[in-house]
Amino acid sequence: MSEPFIAEIRIFAGDFAPRGWAFCDGQVVPIAQNTTLFSLIGNIYGGDGRVTTALPNMQGRAPMHPGRGPGLTERFLGEMTGTEEVTITQATMPAHTHLAHAATTPPNTNAPSVTAAFSRSQGGLVYEPNAGSDVVDMAPQSLSPAGGNLPHENVQPLLALNFIIALLGIYPSRA
């Protein structure tokens, strides 16, 4: 295997970081012991930039290229974004409709919910476009809200692997 560039990141299937490499887990490291690495990454990923710098934190994250693609939001080197859980509220739910389902037979005690299918004449339409003044709203409990504004997991399928960053190697030259 060729010698890596300093600050190069690779995916590693092992459960340890090889000699000269460190996990991309956001750890803060002293600049004095990592001057070459600091000259390349600065404090993009954290640290105070005087005494410490931080390694990128790839834990639970997918890598993406910085910049802006057509119709996409601009992303900057080192920017962390996204969330693992999303709460859908009425304000964030797309506008949609639900179809009314009802039976065409008269209701009985075994199926009381079908009463909405019958109008004044037992057998009419659920919806009457020219309804008279005797029409009233359905009881609120007949169409109860659902969801409870609780978050749900929103993570793409994944395979957990380690990302490692080269602390030693070849200093990359600029083109």
Backbone as JSON, one array per atom type, in Angstrom:
{
  "sequence": "MSEPFIAEIRIFAGDFAPRGWAFCDGQVVPIAQNTTLFSLIGNIYGGDGRVTTALPNMQGRAPMHPGRGPGLTERFLGEMTGTEEVTITQATMPAHTHLAHAATTPPNTNAPSVTAAFSRSQGGLVYEPNAGSDVVDMAPQSLSPAGGNLPHENVQPLLALNFIIALLGIYPSRA",
  "N": [[0.86, -1.18, 0.0], [0.52, 2.21, -0.77], [2.23, 5.07, 0.63], [0.37, 7.26, 2.7], [-1.12, 10.54, 2.12], [-0.63, 13.17, 4.45], [-3.33, 13.96, 6.53], [-5.08, 12.64, 4.93], [-8.09, 10.8, 4.56], [-9.4, 7.65, 5.21], [-11.56, 4.8, 4.82], [-11.8, 2.27, 7.21], [-11.97, -1.06, 8.13], [-11.25, -2.23, 10.5], [-11.05, -2.51, 14.16], [-9.36, -0.78, 15.41], [-7.1, 2.01, 15.24], [-4.55, 2.12, 12.89], [-0.92, 2.38, 13.31], [0.28, 5.68, 13.07], [-2.08, 6.71, 12.22], [-5.34, 8.02, 13.1], [-8.55, 7.73, 14.68], [-11.38, 9.2, 13.11], [-12.96, 10.81, 15.06], [-13.56, 13.18, 16.21], [-11.8, 13.92, 18.18], [-9.84, 16.1, 20.23], [-6.66, 17.33, 19.67], [-3.22, 18.08, 20.57], [-1.63, 20.83, 19.03], [1.13, 21.17, 19.03], [2.18, 18.57, 18.89], [1.26, 17.79, 16.48], [1.94, 19.39, 14.23], [2.3, 19.4, 11.43], [-0.06, 18.22, 10.47], [-1.85, 20.12, 11.48], [-1.12, 22.3, 9.91], [-2.39, 21.7, 7.61], [-5.16, 21.19, 8.14], [-5.92, 23.08, 10.0], [-8.13, 24.71, 12.22], [-10.55, 23.79, 11.3], [-12.22, 21.68, 12.02], [-12.56, 22.03, 14.67], [-11.2, 22.79, 17.97], [-8.96, 25.2, 19.47], [-7.21, 26.49, 17.8], [-4.85, 27.65, 18.59], [-3.53, 26.19, 20.63], [-4.71, 23.73, 20.43], [-6.15, 21.44, 18.05], [-8.83, 19.88, 16.25], [-9.79, 16.63, 15.19], [-11.61, 15.48, 12.31], [-15.06, 14.58, 12.86], [-16.53, 11.75, 12.19], [-18.39, 10.08, 13.23], [-21.42, 8.49, 13.06], [-22.1, 9.87, 10.76], [-22.4, 10.71, 7.29], [-20.09, 11.15, 4.65], [-19.74, 14.1, 2.62], [-19.27, 16.12, -0.3], [-17.83, 19.36, -0.18], [-19.3, 22.49, -1.22], [-21.51, 23.59, -3.85], [-24.12, 22.14, -5.51], [-26.19, 21.99, -8.5], [-29.21, 23.49, -7.71], [-28.92, 22.85, -5.04], [-28.18, 23.32, -1.52], [-25.47, 25.31, -0.4], [-22.55, 23.85, 0.95], [-20.02, 23.88, 3.4], [-16.52, 23.17, 3.93], [-15.96, 21.05, 6.6], [-18.42, 21.59, 7.77], [-21.13, 20.47, 9.72], [-24.17, 18.86, 9.36], [-27.69, 18.01, 9.25], [-29.96, 15.55, 10.68], [-30.86, 12.88, 12.88], [-33.36, 12.23, 13.76], [-36.75, 13.12, 13.12], [-39.46, 15.26, 13.69], [-42.71, 15.24, 12.77], [-44.99, 17.7, 12.26], [-48.17, 19.39, 12.13], [-47.65, 21.69, 10.71], [-45.41, 20.97, 9.2], [-46.23, 18.88, 7.66], [-47.04, 17.7, 4.46], [-49.69, 19.05, 2.45], [-52.65, 17.21, 2.15], [-55.27, 14.82, 1.41], [-57.84, 12.7, 2.8], [-59.64, 9.84, 1.93], [-63.09, 9.21, 2.41], [-64.43, 6.36, 3.8], [-67.14, 4.22, 3.72], [-70.01, 2.2, 4.5], [-72.63, 0.76, 2.47], [-74.86, -0.28, 3.53], [-77.49, -0.24, 6.04], [-76.62, 0.91, 9.37], [-75.64, -1.12, 12.21], [-75.58, -2.55, 15.51], [-73.19, -3.91, 15.62], [-71.51, -2.61, 13.91], [-71.12, 0.33, 14.39], [-69.79, 2.54, 13.32], [-70.44, 3.05, 10.68], [-72.51, 4.78, 10.41], [-72.16, 7.32, 9.36], [-72.47, 7.04, 6.67], [-75.04, 7.39, 5.92], [-77.66, 9.54, 5.12], [-80.4, 11.76, 5.89], [-82.45, 10.18, 4.77], [-81.77, 7.51, 5.09], [-79.7, 5.92, 3.33], [-78.88, 7.73, 1.54], [-76.41, 10.02, 0.19], [-73.09, 10.46, 1.57], [-71.94, 12.92, 1.24], [-73.54, 15.87, 0.5], [-74.05, 18.12, -1.94], [-75.85, 20.27, -2.06], [-76.84, 20.79, 0.54], [-79.26, 21.16, 3.14], [-80.24, 23.42, 5.84], [-80.22, 21.82, 8.07], [-77.96, 20.3, 8.33], [-75.16, 19.29, 10.17], [-71.86, 19.65, 11.66], [-69.57, 16.87, 11.84], [-68.94, 14.96, 14.79], [-66.09, 15.94, 16.68], [-64.47, 13.84, 17.73], [-64.82, 11.81, 15.91], [-63.03, 12.0, 13.83], [-60.24, 11.81, 14.81], [-57.04, 13.32, 15.62], [-53.75, 12.11, 14.72], [-50.49, 10.82, 15.53], [-49.12, 12.52, 17.49], [-46.96, 14.29, 17.64], [-44.35, 13.2, 17.97], [-40.9, 12.35, 17.57], [-39.53, 10.51, 14.78], [-37.32, 7.95, 13.63], [-35.01, 8.78, 11.09], [-33.05, 7.7, 9.22], [-30.86, 6.74, 6.68], [-30.33, 3.44, 5.24], [-27.47, 1.78, 6.55], [-23.99, 0.85, 7.03], [-21.84, 0.3, 9.58], [-18.63, 1.54, 9.73], [-15.17, 2.32, 10.35], [-13.7, 5.54, 10.08], [-10.55, 6.76, 9.35], [-7.8, 9.02, 9.87], [-4.81, 10.15, 8.39], [-1.98, 10.76, 10.25], [0.68, 10.83, 9.81], [2.91, 10.79, 6.99], [3.1, 11.62, 3.53], [3.62, 14.99, 2.75], [1.16, 16.8, 1.19], [1.48, 18.37, -1.96], [0.52, 21.54, -3.33], [-1.43, 22.03, -6.24]],
  "CA": [[0.0, 0.0, 0.0], [1.32, 3.43, -0.87], [2.23, 5.94, 1.81], [-0.74, 8.21, 2.58], [-0.91, 11.97, 2.35], [-1.05, 13.61, 5.77], [-4.72, 14.43, 6.56], [-5.93, 11.79, 4.09], [-9.06, 10.01, 5.32], [-9.77, 6.38, 4.59], [-12.47, 3.92, 5.56], [-11.03, 1.15, 7.74], [-12.9, -2.02, 8.72], [-10.73, -2.72, 11.78], [-11.54, -1.86, 15.37], [-8.27, 0.01, 15.96], [-6.45, 2.88, 14.26], [-3.17, 1.68, 12.7], [0.14, 3.32, 13.67], [0.34, 6.82, 12.17], [-3.45, 7.08, 11.89], [-6.23, 8.23, 14.24], [-9.97, 7.68, 14.33], [-12.07, 10.47, 12.84], [-14.0, 10.81, 16.09], [-13.68, 14.52, 16.77], [-10.92, 14.15, 19.32], [-9.02, 17.31, 20.23], [-5.25, 16.94, 19.81], [-2.34, 19.23, 20.69], [-0.98, 21.27, 17.79], [2.58, 20.97, 19.18], [2.51, 17.2, 18.49], [0.66, 17.54, 15.16], [2.1, 20.66, 13.51], [2.1, 19.2, 9.99], [-1.49, 18.02, 10.28], [-2.5, 21.41, 11.73], [-0.88, 23.2, 8.77], [-3.31, 21.33, 6.53], [-6.59, 21.25, 8.49], [-6.19, 24.21, 10.88], [-9.17, 24.38, 13.21], [-11.8, 23.58, 10.56], [-13.07, 20.69, 12.7], [-12.62, 22.36, 16.09], [-9.98, 23.18, 18.64], [-8.86, 26.66, 19.62], [-6.35, 27.05, 16.76], [-3.6, 28.13, 19.18], [-2.9, 25.08, 21.34], [-5.35, 22.48, 20.03], [-6.95, 21.28, 16.84], [-9.68, 18.69, 16.37], [-9.91, 15.76, 14.02], [-13.0, 15.41, 11.85], [-15.9, 13.63, 13.58], [-17.35, 11.02, 11.22], [-19.27, 9.17, 13.95], [-22.83, 8.66, 12.73], [-22.24, 10.84, 9.67], [-22.0, 10.33, 5.94], [-19.29, 12.22, 4.05], [-20.25, 14.76, 1.42], [-18.35, 17.08, -0.89], [-18.22, 20.76, 0.04], [-19.64, 23.24, -2.43], [-22.92, 23.74, -4.17], [-24.55, 21.52, -6.76], [-27.37, 22.65, -9.05], [-30.41, 23.4, -6.9], [-28.61, 22.38, -3.69], [-27.66, 24.29, -0.56], [-24.01, 25.3, -0.31], [-21.96, 23.21, 2.13], [-18.65, 24.31, 3.6], [-15.61, 22.18, 4.47], [-16.07, 20.95, 8.06], [-19.79, 21.84, 8.23], [-21.93, 19.3, 10.09], [-25.58, 19.17, 9.16], [-28.57, 16.85, 9.23], [-30.49, 15.07, 11.95], [-31.24, 11.47, 12.84], [-34.78, 12.11, 14.08], [-37.58, 14.2, 12.6], [-40.81, 15.33, 14.23], [-43.65, 15.77, 11.78], [-46.09, 18.45, 12.86], [-49.15, 19.8, 11.13], [-47.01, 22.71, 9.88], [-44.42, 20.38, 8.3], [-46.84, 17.81, 6.89], [-47.56, 18.15, 3.17], [-51.15, 19.09, 2.33], [-53.17, 15.99, 1.56], [-56.66, 14.52, 1.77], [-58.15, 11.32, 3.11], [-60.92, 9.43, 1.39], [-64.05, 8.7, 3.38], [-64.86, 5.01, 3.5], [-68.39, 3.94, 4.45], [-70.79, 1.07, 3.98], [-73.88, 1.13, 1.8], [-75.97, -0.91, 4.25], [-77.82, 0.48, 7.28], [-75.76, 0.55, 10.49], [-76.18, -1.98, 13.26], [-74.78, -2.43, 16.74], [-71.87, -4.5, 15.41], [-70.7, -1.71, 13.09], [-71.71, 1.66, 14.56], [-69.06, 3.61, 12.63], [-70.93, 3.28, 9.31], [-73.65, 5.69, 10.41], [-71.87, 8.49, 8.55], [-72.8, 6.77, 5.27], [-76.46, 7.56, 5.67], [-78.23, 10.86, 5.35], [-81.74, 11.76, 6.49], [-83.36, 9.17, 4.21], [-81.15, 6.18, 5.23], [-79.31, 5.38, 2.04], [-78.43, 8.84, 0.71], [-74.97, 10.22, 0.06], [-72.37, 11.04, 2.7], [-71.74, 14.33, 0.9], [-74.65, 16.44, -0.24], [-73.59, 19.43, -2.38], [-76.86, 21.31, -1.81], [-77.43, 20.39, 1.82], [-80.12, 22.14, 3.81], [-79.72, 24.02, 7.07], [-80.21, 20.85, 9.16], [-76.7, 19.57, 8.31], [-74.25, 19.72, 11.24], [-70.52, 19.08, 11.58], [-69.38, 15.59, 12.52], [-68.34, 15.08, 16.12], [-64.62, 15.99, 16.55], [-63.84, 12.56, 18.04], [-64.96, 10.88, 14.79], [-61.82, 12.13, 13.02], [-59.23, 12.25, 15.78], [-55.7, 13.49, 15.08], [-52.82, 11.02, 14.99], [-49.08, 11.19, 15.47], [-48.65, 12.93, 18.81], [-45.76, 15.13, 17.53], [-43.17, 12.5, 18.46], [-39.93, 12.15, 16.5], [-39.3, 9.17, 14.25], [-35.97, 7.81, 13.08], [-34.96, 9.16, 9.69], [-31.68, 7.39, 8.86], [-30.75, 5.85, 5.54], [-29.65, 2.19, 5.59], [-26.04, 2.03, 6.68], [-23.07, -0.15, 7.55], [-20.89, 1.03, 10.42], [-17.21, 1.35, 9.48], [-14.36, 3.39, 10.92], [-12.94, 6.46, 9.25], [-9.27, 7.1, 9.98], [-7.09, 10.12, 9.24], [-3.36, 9.95, 8.45], [-1.22, 11.74, 11.02], [2.02, 10.77, 9.24], [2.91, 10.43, 5.58], [3.64, 12.59, 2.57], [2.96, 16.3, 2.78], [0.63, 17.01, -0.17], [1.82, 19.65, -2.6], [-0.61, 22.18, -3.99], [-1.29, 21.97, -7.71]],
  "C": [[0.89, 1.23, 0.0], [1.22, 4.24, 0.41], [1.14, 7.01, 1.65], [-0.27, 9.66, 2.62], [-1.32, 12.27, 3.79], [-2.43, 14.26, 5.63], [-5.63, 13.64, 5.61], [-6.85, 10.96, 4.98], [-9.4, 8.77, 4.52], [-10.81, 5.67, 5.45], [-11.66, 2.69, 5.95], [-11.98, 0.22, 8.48], [-12.44, -2.58, 10.06], [-11.3, -1.96, 12.96], [-10.44, -1.1, 16.11], [-7.75, 0.93, 14.85], [-5.0, 2.43, 14.11], [-2.16, 2.78, 13.11], [0.22, 4.43, 12.61], [-1.02, 7.33, 11.72], [-4.22, 7.32, 13.18], [-7.67, 8.13, 13.76], [-10.49, 9.09, 14.06], [-13.26, 10.53, 13.79], [-14.11, 12.15, 16.8], [-12.75, 14.82, 17.93], [-10.08, 15.41, 19.13], [-7.58, 16.88, 20.51], [-4.38, 18.19, 19.91], [-1.66, 19.57, 19.35], [0.51, 20.98, 17.85], [3.02, 19.57, 18.74], [1.99, 16.86, 17.1], [0.76, 18.78, 14.28], [1.84, 20.5, 12.01], [0.63, 19.02, 9.67], [-2.22, 19.35, 10.45], [-2.29, 22.37, 10.56], [-1.82, 22.89, 7.61], [-4.78, 21.52, 6.9], [-6.93, 22.42, 9.41], [-7.19, 23.83, 11.97], [-10.54, 24.27, 12.54], [-12.75, 22.69, 11.34], [-13.14, 20.93, 14.2], [-11.24, 22.64, 16.66], [-9.9, 24.7, 18.69], [-7.95, 27.3, 18.57], [-5.05, 27.63, 17.28], [-2.82, 26.98, 19.81], [-3.44, 23.74, 20.85], [-6.02, 22.59, 18.66], [-7.78, 20.03, 17.02], [-9.67, 17.93, 15.05], [-11.37, 15.75, 13.57], [-13.76, 14.35, 12.65], [-16.84, 12.97, 12.57], [-18.31, 10.05, 11.9], [-20.72, 9.47, 13.61], [-23.08, 9.63, 11.6], [-21.82, 10.23, 8.35], [-21.17, 11.46, 5.36], [-20.0, 12.84, 2.85], [-19.25, 15.81, 0.96], [-18.78, 18.5, -0.54], [-18.54, 21.44, -1.29], [-21.13, 23.3, -2.63], [-23.19, 23.08, -5.51], [-25.78, 22.25, -7.26], [-28.6, 22.41, -8.18], [-30.17, 22.95, -5.46], [-28.1, 23.52, -2.82], [-26.15, 24.19, -0.51], [-23.56, 24.69, 1.01], [-20.48, 23.6, 2.2], [-17.82, 23.19, 4.21], [-15.72, 22.19, 6.0], [-17.47, 21.17, 8.6], [-20.48, 20.52, 8.56], [-23.39, 19.7, 10.0], [-26.39, 17.89, 9.2], [-29.02, 16.47, 10.62], [-30.91, 13.62, 11.8], [-32.71, 11.25, 13.14], [-35.53, 13.33, 13.58], [-38.95, 14.12, 13.26], [-41.7, 15.96, 13.18], [-44.79, 16.44, 12.53], [-47.06, 18.82, 11.75], [-48.53, 20.83, 10.18], [-46.02, 22.12, 8.88], [-44.98, 19.25, 7.45], [-47.37, 18.35, 5.56], [-49.09, 18.12, 3.15], [-51.61, 17.82, 1.62], [-54.62, 15.8, 2.0], [-56.77, 13.05, 2.11], [-59.51, 11.01, 2.5], [-61.81, 8.94, 2.51], [-64.49, 7.32, 2.92], [-66.1, 4.72, 4.35], [-69.1, 2.78, 3.77], [-72.06, 1.58, 3.31], [-75.09, 0.46, 2.46], [-76.25, -0.16, 5.53], [-76.93, 0.01, 8.44], [-76.46, -0.4, 11.45], [-75.25, -1.88, 14.47], [-73.4, -3.03, 16.6], [-70.94, -3.6, 14.61], [-71.23, -0.29, 13.21], [-71.01, 2.76, 13.77], [-69.59, 3.9, 11.24], [-72.1, 4.25, 9.28], [-73.41, 6.92, 9.56], [-72.25, 8.29, 7.09], [-74.24, 7.08, 4.93], [-76.91, 8.97, 6.0], [-79.61, 10.7, 5.95], [-82.61, 10.6, 6.0], [-82.79, 7.75, 4.31], [-80.83, 5.58, 3.87], [-78.87, 6.48, 1.1], [-76.91, 8.92, 0.67], [-74.36, 10.76, 1.35], [-72.22, 12.54, 2.47], [-72.93, 14.8, 0.09], [-74.26, 17.86, -0.65], [-74.58, 20.56, -2.1], [-77.59, 21.01, -0.5], [-78.25, 21.53, 2.42], [-79.49, 22.62, 5.1], [-79.66, 23.03, 8.22], [-78.93, 20.03, 9.22], [-75.78, 20.15, 9.39], [-72.88, 19.07, 11.03], [-70.49, 17.73, 12.3], [-68.76, 15.86, 13.89], [-66.81, 15.07, 15.98], [-63.94, 14.65, 16.82], [-63.96, 11.55, 16.91], [-63.77, 10.93, 13.85], [-60.7, 12.64, 13.91], [-57.86, 12.38, 15.12], [-54.82, 12.3, 15.46], [-51.41, 11.57, 14.98], [-48.51, 11.59, 16.81], [-47.39, 13.78, 18.79], [-44.52, 14.5, 18.15], [-42.2, 12.29, 17.3], [-39.89, 10.69, 16.04], [-37.9, 9.13, 13.65], [-36.01, 8.08, 11.58], [-33.52, 8.95, 9.19], [-31.69, 6.43, 7.68], [-30.11, 4.53, 5.98], [-28.15, 2.41, 5.6], [-25.29, 0.8, 7.17], [-22.01, 0.61, 8.33], [-19.46, 0.59, 10.12], [-16.46, 2.51, 10.11], [-13.73, 4.25, 9.84], [-11.68, 6.79, 10.03], [-8.6, 8.21, 9.18], [-5.59, 9.91, 9.44], [-2.71, 11.11, 9.22], [0.2, 11.88, 10.48], [1.92, 10.41, 7.77], [3.55, 11.53, 4.75], [2.87, 13.9, 2.71], [2.46, 16.59, 1.37], [1.04, 18.38, -0.72], [0.59, 20.21, -3.28], [-0.36, 22.17, -5.5], [-0.99, 23.34, -8.27]]
}
